[in-house]
Amino acid sequence: MRKFFKILGGWSICLGIISSTFFTSCVTVDTRKITYFQSADTLPYQVLPPITPQVTRIQPDDILAVTVSSLSEESNVVFNFPNINALNTTVYPGVIGGGQTGRQPLGYLVDSTGQIEMPLVGKIKVTGLNLAQAGDSIKVRLLNYLKEPTVNVRYLNHKFTVIGEVNRPSVISLLDDHTSLPEALGMVGDLTIYGMRKNVMLIRTEKDKREVVRIDLTSRDFFNSPYYYLRNNDVIYVDVDKGKVTFTDQRVQRLQMVPIFTGIATTIVVILNLLK
């Protein structure tokens, strides 16, 4: 009988070892799939050809923040009213700003004719201009009412979206023409270990034209890509590596085996206690 106990005890120990190995198996990661900007050359220093981002032009439905500074504080308050006062908007999880409600400045809406309407000045045509040119145009009109005005113009509704296999999917304000795709991915906490760096999708919509581009971030050739810099309303989608799906399926299967191993181990313990 003691020999039986020893055999049964030995089997329970083996079952425990097998279970530990089964549930704690490691996943091997191919570093070539997750390393950015790889290249065949090993030069310690390299000069890349310059890329000039496309200058964004103001279009109808853009919302502009027009900040006016002058020697007249009262006039400043009047012109800057749309920048100070804001609308309550819904903010969804992952959107920069956090929480359930946000504050969207009113700004100056560019109408269908390409004009904005400002106090005293009236309507000013701004479509087709860049921000600096729009500021100069507004300043010329303000000289009739203000002494030595300074005008600064920024977009309020320009944005880009990052979704998919990243750490913090978000909708983020696009503040200028020099925001690059690597910067955007850094803003959302980078790709997860399962994000496909060789097959990042960029969806771009400009007027009536829609583009879908596949980008390989593991290659240094991306530095010369015309899609290096982001544009308004760009959507970046990071697909999931099939390795995550396989690993997740295996993990679920293992978790489903937990009650079976637990039942066997419990039965062995009960038998040992009864036969002592």
NORWO-V600504 format. One record per residue. N is the residue number from 1. BURIAL is # if it has 24 or more other ideal C-beta (glycine too) atoms within 12 Angstrom, else .. D_CENTER is the distance of its C-alpha to the mean C-alpha in Angstrom with 2 decimals. Layout:
[[N BURIAL D_CENTER] [N BURIAL D_CENTER]]
//
This chain:
[[1 . 66.24] [2 . 64.73] [3 . 63.84] [4 . 61.96] [5 . 60.01] [6 . 59.07] [7 . 57.89] [8 # 55.88] [9 . 54.38] [10 . 53.50] [11 . 51.70] [12 # 49.64] [13 . 48.61] [14 . 47.61] [15 # 45.62] [16 . 43.71] [17 . 42.95] [18 . 41.82] [19 . 39.56] [20 . 37.92] [21 . 37.31] [22 . 36.08] [23 . 33.42] [24 . 32.21] [25 . 31.89] [26 . 29.23] [27 . 26.58] [28 . 26.82] [29 . 23.71] [30 . 24.20] [31 . 22.73] [32 . 22.86] [33 # 20.04] [34 . 17.61] [35 . 18.89] [36 # 17.10] [37 . 19.19] [38 . 22.45] [39 . 25.65] [40 . 29.30] [41 . 30.61] [42 . 30.93] [43 . 31.52] [44 . 30.65] [45 . 29.93] [46 . 28.87] [47 . 28.45] [48 . 25.93] [49 . 26.70] [50 . 25.00] [51 . 22.44] [52 . 22.77] [53 . 19.87] [54 . 21.12] [55 . 22.18] [56 # 20.88] [57 # 23.86] [58 # 24.23] [59 # 24.62] [60 . 26.02] [61 . 23.82] [62 # 21.88] [63 # 22.12] [64 # 23.23] [65 # 23.78] [66 # 27.21] [67 # 28.39] [68 # 32.14] [69 . 34.16] [70 . 37.95] [71 . 41.15] [72 . 41.39] [73 . 39.35] [74 . 40.36] [75 # 39.13] [76 # 35.80] [77 . 35.28] [78 . 36.15] [79 # 33.80] [80 # 30.84] [81 . 31.29] [82 # 28.30] [83 # 26.02] [84 . 27.48] [85 . 27.78] [86 . 24.84] [87 . 24.25] [88 . 23.08] [89 . 20.02] [90 . 18.44] [91 . 15.21] [92 . 13.66] [93 . 12.42] [94 . 8.86] [95 # 9.03] [96 # 9.64] [97 . 13.42] [98 . 14.03] [99 . 17.28] [100 . 18.75] [101 . 19.70] [102 . 18.45] [103 . 20.45] [104 # 19.93] [105 # 22.48] [106 . 24.92] [107 # 24.89] [108 # 26.99] [109 # 26.30] [110 # 27.26] [111 . 29.68] [112 . 30.65] [113 . 33.18] [114 # 30.66] [115 # 32.01] [116 # 31.09] [117 # 33.82] [118 # 34.49] [119 # 37.29] [120 . 40.64] [121 # 39.24] [122 . 38.59] [123 . 36.49] [124 # 34.91] [125 . 33.58] [126 # 30.24] [127 # 28.84] [128 . 28.69] [129 # 28.44] [130 # 25.72] [131 # 24.98] [132 . 27.76] [133 . 30.25] [134 # 29.53] [135 # 30.16] [136 . 33.42] [137 # 34.53] [138 # 34.04] [139 # 35.80] [140 . 38.82] [141 # 39.22] [142 # 38.91] [143 . 41.69] [144 . 44.14] [145 # 43.20] [146 # 41.81] [147 . 43.03] [148 . 40.74] [149 # 37.44] [150 . 34.07] [151 # 31.22] [152 . 27.49] [153 # 25.18] [154 # 21.39] [155 # 19.12] [156 # 18.14] [157 # 16.42] [158 # 14.34] [159 # 10.60] [160 # 7.77] [161 # 5.71] [162 # 3.32] [163 # 6.11] [164 # 8.84] [165 # 9.89] [166 # 7.22] [167 . 8.44] [168 # 6.51] [169 # 4.98] [170 # 4.67] [171 # 6.51] [172 # 7.05] [173 # 10.49] [174 # 11.40] [175 . 14.38] [176 . 16.05] [177 . 16.65] [178 . 15.95] [179 # 12.18] [180 # 11.75] [181 # 9.46] [182 # 10.13] [183 . 9.37] [184 # 5.84] [185 # 5.56] [186 . 7.82] [187 # 6.18] [188 # 4.36] [189 . 7.84] [190 . 8.19] [191 # 9.25] [192 # 11.99] [193 # 15.50] [194 # 15.66] [195 # 12.78] [196 # 14.69] [197 # 14.18] [198 # 17.08] [199 # 15.78] [200 # 12.23] [201 # 12.52] [202 # 11.76] [203 # 13.30] [204 # 14.83] [205 . 17.23] [206 . 19.79] [207 . 22.86] [208 . 24.35] [209 . 22.75] [210 . 19.94] [211 . 18.77] [212 . 17.17] [213 # 16.77] [214 . 16.56] [215 # 15.51] [216 # 16.97] [217 # 15.16] [218 # 18.22] [219 . 20.43] [220 . 21.13] [221 . 21.98] [222 # 18.39] [223 # 19.26] [224 . 21.62] [225 # 19.40] [226 . 19.47] [227 # 15.76] [228 # 14.94] [229 # 14.09] [230 # 11.81] [231 # 13.70] [232 # 13.65] [233 # 12.28] [234 # 10.58] [235 # 8.82] [236 # 7.29] [237 # 8.80] [238 # 9.66] [239 # 13.17] [240 # 15.00] [241 # 17.94] [242 . 21.26] [243 . 22.24] [244 # 20.17] [245 . 21.97] [246 . 25.26] [247 . 24.76] [248 . 23.85] [249 . 26.91] [250 . 29.10] [251 . 28.00] [252 . 28.88] [253 . 32.18] [254 . 32.94] [255 . 32.31] [256 . 34.63] [257 . 37.27] [258 . 37.24] [259 . 39.89] [260 . 42.11] [261 # 42.19] [262 . 42.65] [263 . 45.52] [264 . 47.26] [265 # 47.04] [266 . 48.30] [267 . 51.18] [268 # 52.24] [269 . 52.29] [270 . 54.35] [271 . 56.82] [272 . 57.28] [273 . 58.01] [274 . 60.49] [275 . 62.40] [276 . 62.85]]
//
